[in-house]
Amino acid sequence: MKSLFLTWQPWAVLSAVFAGLTAILAKVGVENVGSDFATFVRTVVVLAVLALILTVSGQWQSLGTVPGRSYTFLALSGLATGGSWLCYFRALQLGDAAKVAPVDKLSVILVAVFATMFLGEKLSGANWLGILMVGAGTILIAYRG
């Protein structure tokens, strides 16, 4: 079992499970709260949990050991995450979770495109077919038919 968690697959599946729970829990959470304030509360909770994990696991790092390039890209990633969360909570407040979450997952398509363009990653024909199917599935789920 321990070796199972040394590969990316179980972590990715757990990420999907938590993302699914996030949509449902957030939809209920934003019912009587402003979406931006709800995002703030969520962020504070994430910060507190991560601080606890770093403390318990002894993973705190000296700030000077992190290269400037890493800080730059982690800061940009943080800005992108914040923008994503703000938009996601607003969408959940205005729409159905079962439609908002799949549209949010169009990020799968964008990651594939960005990874090939900016990171030089290669995807096979089967990979691109799967990405197209994700797009088609998203359209079918979000369609008001």
N, C-alpha and C positions, 0 to 999 in steps of 0.2 A: 504493500500500500504506500509506503514511504517513497519508493521510486516513482510511483505514479505521479506524484506532485513535483517531480523534477523535470517534467515536460510542460510545454505550453498549453496542451489541449485541456486538461482538467481546469486550469485557471481560466481559460477562455469560456468554458461552459459555466463555471461559477460566476464569471462576469455577466454572462447573459441572464442567469437566474436572478442575480442581484439587480440588473437593469430592469428586468421584468417586474420585480417587486417594487422598484423605485417608481415606476409609472403608476402602479396601483396606489401605493402609499402616498405619493405626492398628489395624485388626483383628489384623494380624500383630504389631504392636508391643506390644499389651496382653496377649499370651499368657502371659507369665511375670512381669508387672509389675503393681503396683497401678494401678487406673485413674486415681486422683487424682495419683499420681506421674507417670504417663504424660502426663497433662494438663500438669503442671508442665514436664516436659522439652519438650513441644511448644511451650509458651508461651515458654520461654527461646529456643528456635530461632527462633520468629516474631520476638521482640524483637531478636535479633542480626541477622537478615536485614533487618528494617526499618531498624535503625540504619545498616547498611551502605548500603542504598538511599538513605536521607536524606543520608548523607555523600557518596556518589559523585555524586548528582544535585544537591547543594547546596540541598536543600529544608528544612534545619533552620530553624525559626522561633524568634524570641525569644518566651519564654513570656508576656511582657507584651503581645504583639500579639494574643493569643487572648482573645476576649470571655468574661466569666464565664459567660454562658449556654451558650456552646459547651463550656466545661470541664464544666459541670454535666451536659449531655446526653451528652458523650463519656464521662464517668465512669459515668453510668447505663448507657450502651451497653456499656462495658467489663464492668460487673457482669453484664449480661444475657449477653454473650458468654462470660464465665467460667462462668456457670451452665449455659449451653448446652453448652459443651465438657465440663464435668464430667459432666453427664448423658449426653452422647453417648458418651463413652469408657466409662462404666459400662454403657450399653446394648450397646455393641460387645463388651465383655468377656463379657456374658451371652447375647447373641443373635447371629444370623447377620447379617453385613454387608448381604446382599442384602435383608434385611427391616428392619433398623434404619435404614439410610440413607433409604429412601422414607418411613418414618414421620417421620423428622426433617424431611423436606421438606414435611410438613404446614405448616411455617412459611410456605410460599407462600400458603396459604389465610389464615393469620393476618395476614400482611403486607397482603393485600388488604383484609381487614376493618378492621385498624387504620388503614391509610392512608385509607380512606374516612371512618372515624369521627373520627380525630384530625388528619389533614392536609387533609381536605376534597377528596381526590382523587376523581375520577369514573371509574367503570368502566362499560363498555357491557354490554348483555345478552350479547353474545358473550364478553366478558371473564369475566363471572360463570359462564357455561356452562363455559368452560375451567377455571375454578377448581373448579367442582363435579366436573368430570372428573378433575382432579388428586386430589381427595378420594376419588372412587370407585376410581381406579387404585391409590391407596395402600392402601385397604381390600383390594382384590383381591391386591395383592402381599404384604401382611402376613398374609392369611388362611392358616390352617393346613389347607388342603384337600388 
